[in-house]
Amino acid sequence: MSDPLTGKIIGAAIEVHKALGPGLIEDAYEEAICHEFDIQGIKYQRQFVVDLFYKGKKVKGQRLDLLVENEVVVELKSLQKVPNVVTAQILGYLKATGLKRGLIINFGRSVMRRGITRISN
């Protein structure tokens, strides 16, 4: 499946990973990928708050690492292995936002391609 926007996001992540490598904290990768998005003209929002509702009542909101072009939820990690709960988390974000596409980008892998997981709702 070819998706130009997620392709651009993955390309930016690969660029950051080539320069910084694995092993840093997630905040460093978030700062770096946002800078790369700025360079490439990709619009994004950091730490985007999504409110959740339960039976019509607003409950505590969630923070998305990145919302890219108001279309793709991006969750950043820096781990050897991403736990399964992260997939459930991003599916919840997609449901809450009504969006259909998400990416888990794990900068903790030695090869960036192995750290990319596409999620669709």
N, C-alpha and C positions, 0 to 999 in steps of 0.2 A: 504494500500500500504506500503510495507516494503522497506525502503531505508536506507541502513547501514550508509552512510555518514551523512545524515540529522539526523539520530538517534544518532550518536556520538555527533553532534553539540548540539542537544537538551539535551543530557545527560550532556554535559559540562555546559550548561546554568543552568540546574537544580542544579548541584553541586555548582555553583557560587551563585545561589539564596538561596540555603539552608544555605550557610555560611554568606551571606551578607544581605539577606532579601530585601524587597522592600524599595523604598524611597530615594535612592542615585541618583546622577546625572549620565547621560549616560556614560560619560568619565570613571567613576569609574568602571562601569560594563564592558566597553570595555577593560580596562586594566586587569581586573580580568579574563575575559573569554579568553583573549589572553594568559595569564599565564597558565590557565587550558589547553588550546590547546597545549602549549609547553610541559606541563607535560604529556599529552596523545599522543604526537607525531603527532598532526594534523597540517598540513601546512596551512598557511593563509597569507594574505596580509591586512594590515590595511590602511584605508583611501585611497583605490585604486582609481586612477583617470581613468575615462572612458570618452573618447572624443565623442562628439555628432556631427553629420554632418547633414546639411540642404542643399539639392540640391548641394551636392558635396563640400560645404564649411564647414570647421571645425568651430563649435561654441563652446561656453564655455563648458568645461568638467564638469562632475558630480563626486562626491566622494562617493564611496560605503563605508559603515562602515567597512565591512569585505568581502573579497573574500576568500572562503575556498576551498583548494585543486584545485583551478582554475575551480571549478564546481558549487559552491553554493554561491549566493549573500545573505549576512546576514545584515539585518537592525536592529539595536538595538534601543530600546526605553525604557523610564522609565516614563510611564504615567498611569493614572487610566484607560483611554480608548484611544485606538489608532484611530486617525481620518482616514476616508476612503481614504483620499488623499495619505496616506502612501502606501496603496495597489497599487494605480496608479503609485506612484513613483517607487516601486520595479518592477512593470511590465515594466516600462520604462527602468530601469537598465537591466533587462533581455533582452529586445529587443536590447539595445545598445551593450551588451556584446555577444549576440548570445547564451547565456546560457538558460537552461530550468527550473532550480530550484532556489527557493529563500525561505528565512525564515524571518519573522518578529518576533523578540524576544523582548517581553515587560516585563522588570523586575519590572514594577510598579504594577503588580498584586500580590495579597497575595498568590495565588497558581500559580506556574510557568506554569503548563500545560495549564492554561487558558490564558496565555500570549504568546502562540506559534501559529503562523499562517503560514501554508505552502502555498507557491505560486508556480504555475507552468505556464509555457508559452507554 
